[in-house]
Amino acid sequence: MVAMRGLIAAAFFASEAFVPLILTTRYHWSLGRPAWRSPPAR
């Protein structure tokens, strides 16, 4: 079905978009300073 193909394509593009996001968040968490919570450097 076309809807099924569209759903699979949407899931594929979503995973492709989320993988770098998850990797970057894991990288920041491994540093112990998430980018969105790190205070401004003084």
FIDONU-453173 format. One line per field, with one value per residue: z, y, x of N, C-alpha, C, O, CB in turn; residue in three letters; residue number from 1. Coordinates in steps of 0.2 Angstrom, whole numbers, plus 2048, in hexadecimal, padded with zeros to 3 digits. Last residue first. Glycine has a CB too. Layout:
N
nw <- (Z,...);
nv <- (Y,...);
nu <- (X,...);
caw <- (Z,...);
cav <- (Y,...);
cau <- (X,...);
cw <- (Z,...);
cv <- (Y,...);
cu <- (X,...);
ow <- (Z,...);
ov <- (Y,...);
ou <- (X,...);
cbw <- (Z,...);
cbv <- (Y,...);
cbu <- (X,...);
type <- (ala,...);
seq <- (NUM,...);
***
This chain:
42
nw <- (8A2,897,89B,89F,896,891,884,884,893,89A,89A,88F,88D,888,87C,876,876,86D,862,860,85E,852,849,84A,845,837,835,83B,832,826,82A,82C,81F,819,81F,81B,80D,80D,812,808,7FD,800);
nv <- (8A0,899,895,884,877,873,86F,867,85F,859,84D,847,83F,848,84B,83F,83D,848,843,837,83C,843,839,832,83A,839,82C,82A,832,82A,81E,823,827,81A,813,81B,81A,80C,80D,814,80C,7FA);
nu <- (8A2,897,886,883,87A,86F,870,87B,880,88E,894,898,88D,884,889,888,87A,877,87C,875,868,86A,86D,860,856,856,854,848,840,842,83C,82F,82B,82C,822,817,818,814,807,801,802,804);
caw <- (8A5,89A,897,8A1,898,899,886,881,88E,899,8A0,891,88F,88F,881,876,87A,874,865,861,864,858,84B,84C,84C,83A,832,83E,839,826,828,832,825,817,820,822,810,80A,816,80F,7FD,800);
cav <- (8A6,899,899,88B,87A,874,874,86E,85F,860,84F,84C,83C,845,851,842,839,848,849,837,838,847,83E,82F,839,840,82F,827,834,831,81E,820,82B,820,811,81B,820,80E,809,817,812,800);
cau <- (8A4,89E,88B,882,881,86F,86A,87C,87C,88B,891,89C,893,883,889,88E,87E,875,87F,87C,869,868,873,867,857,857,85A,84E,840,845,843,833,82B,831,829,819,819,81B,80D,801,805,800);
cw <- (8A7,89C,89B,89D,89A,89B,88D,883,88B,893,8A0,898,891,891,888,87C,87B,879,86C,864,865,85F,851,84D,84E,842,836,83C,83C,82E,829,830,82B,81C,81E,823,817,80D,813,813,804,800);
cv <- (8A7,8A0,89A,88F,882,877,875,872,866,860,856,84F,841,842,84E,847,83B,843,84A,83D,837,843,842,834,836,83F,836,82A,831,833,825,820,829,825,816,818,820,815,80B,813,815,806);
cu <- (8AB,89F,892,887,880,875,86A,876,87C,887,88E,89A,898,889,888,88F,885,879,87D,87F,871,86A,871,86C,85D,858,85B,854,847,845,846,83A,830,831,82E,820,81A,81C,813,807,806,804);
ow <- (8A9,899,8A1,89A,895,8A1,88F,884,88E,88D,8A5,89C,896,897,88D,880,880,87E,870,868,86B,864,855,853,854,845,837,83F,840,82F,82B,835,82E,81E,821,827,81A,80F,817,817,806,803);
ov <- (8AC,8A5,89A,88C,885,879,87A,878,86B,862,859,852,83F,842,850,847,83B,845,84C,83C,837,845,844,834,838,843,838,82B,834,837,826,821,82D,828,817,81B,824,817,80C,816,818,806);
ou <- (8AE,89E,892,88C,87E,876,866,877,87C,889,88B,89E,89D,88B,88B,893,888,87A,881,883,873,86C,875,86F,860,85C,861,859,84A,84A,84B,83E,833,837,833,823,81F,822,818,80B,80C,80A);
cbw <- (8AC,894,896,8A8,893,89D,884,879,890,899,8A5,88C,889,88F,87F,870,877,875,860,85A,863,858,845,846,84F,83A,82B,83D,83C,822,821,833,827,810,81B,825,80F,802,814,813,7F8,806);
cbv <- (8A7,897,8A0,88C,879,86E,870,86D,85E,866,84F,852,838,840,856,844,832,847,84F,835,831,848,843,82B,835,844,830,81F,831,836,81C,819,82D,823,80B,816,825,80E,801,816,817,800);
cbu <- (8A0,8A3,888,884,886,86E,864,87C,875,890,896,89D,897,87D,884,890,87E,86D,87D,87F,866,860,874,869,851,850,85A,84E,83A,840,843,830,824,82E,82A,814,812,81B,80C,7FB,802,7FB);
type <- (arg,ala,pro,pro,ser,arg,trp,ala,pro,arg,gly,leu,ser,trp,his,tyr,arg,thr,thr,leu,ile,leu,pro,val,phe,ala,glu,ser,ala,phe,phe,ala,ala,ala,ile,leu,gly,arg,met,ala,val,met);
seq <- (42,41,40,39,38,37,36,35,34,33,32,31,30,29,28,27,26,25,24,23,22,21,20,19,18,17,16,15,14,13,12,11,10,9,8,7,6,5,4,3,2,1);
***
